[in-house]
Amino acid sequence: MATNFLCLENHRQGDSRSFGPNSGTLRATIDSSQLEDERTLRNLLAMEEKHPPRLNYFDTVQSDLQPSMRRVLAEWMLQVCEDENCEEQVFPLAMDYLDRYLSCFILKKSHLQLLGSVCMLLASKLLDTVPLKATKICIYTDNSITVNELLEWERMVVERLKWDLLAVLPNDFLEHILQRLPEIPEEKLDLIHKHAKIFIALCITELKFFMTPPSMIACASIAAAIRGLESIDKCLGSDEMIEHLAKITAADVDCLRSCLEQLELTLEMYLPSKTYCPENSNSCTPTNILDVRLSPHFVELVAHTTPRKHL
């Protein structure tokens, strides 16, 4: 019996499902058989539970670091990843390495950017077809670190992480969750996906979501994106949507609702008065989520123009 092997990759410029807005990448079509198979989602949730619970390392491990330093570093790392058109998973994976390292090992604040650079290098090597170069990362630091330092720390970090470089990330759940949402117009899915990724990046940047499971961050980000689109809210009520999202990922409804509230409060901290208006909010007027404003970098991320910036 003859078998036909089809090459279904296509070149899509500015694809909303790639990280960099200006990235033209060669991508395979989405494998619907994996998305529709419940075993794939169950395996992701099982892998998520295997990771040890996280603690606020600023209270228990780190004495020379402050939470604000992590946020500044995270925004710088996000800008580098976006500017270099890295795969969308590189930034979340790099932050996972960073947090796992800081949860176990004391670090001087003078080495914080070096550690962030190493984490980006490792994540890019694992996920990017053309990974970031050590020399390019050093340039992004204004040459405050050398290539030799970067490579020496790379070896040390992977050893201290026990070569466990794979992690379940919020982005891993997006397609699986969107596939299982009812009554969402097909033409809106890409828009929800795009803004959910931006909200995930915001959650990863904020320390308050550090101990939140990746699947819950993904659900809350999707819910926030949907609630920001009035036309979709008419199709799927807010309470019904949260309950359905919790059912998909076997999450506690109250925990998911609390995570969504935290995300919306975080958004309101960054947004001007007429940009994001979740349901039942009297503090702003409804507008399209395309007008979302988070921080100078997130403004440029949505606008597809992020400049190079040093820490």
Number of C-alpha atoms within 10 A of each C-alpha: 3 4 5 6 6 6 8 10 12 12 11 14 13 15 17 17 16 21 24 23 20 17 19 15 17 12 14 11 10 11 8 11 9 12 18 13 11 12 11 14 19 14 11 18 18 12 12 17 12 9 11 8 9 13 14 16 19 14 11 11 16 18 13 11 19 12 14 11 12 20 16 14 20 25 23 22 27 27 22 24 22 25 21 17 20 25 22 20 21 27 27 25 26 26 23 21 26 21 20 17 19 19 17 14 11 15 16 10 15 10 11 17 21 21 23 21 26 27 28 29 22 22 25 23 15 16 15 16 10 11 18 20 12 18 14 13 21 18 14 18 17 11 12 10 18 16 16 11 13 21 14 12 17 18 13 13 19 17 11 13 13 9 10 10 14 11 16 21 20 25 21 16 21 20 15 20 19 19 13 14 14 11 10 18 10 8 8 13 15 14 17 24 21 18 22 25 24 19 25 24 22 23 25 25 22 18 16 15 18 18 11 17 19 24 27 24 28 26 30 28 29 27 23 26 23 27 23 24 21 16 14 17 16 11 13 18 13 18 11 10 20 22 17 20 26 21 12 19 19 14 17 15 16 12 13 22 19 13 20 21 15 16 24 18 13 17 22 20 12 15 18 14 13 17 21 28 26 24 14 7 10 9 12 14 12 18 16 14 21 14 15 23 22 22 15 11 18 22 16 15 22 18 14 15 16 19 13 12 15 13 12
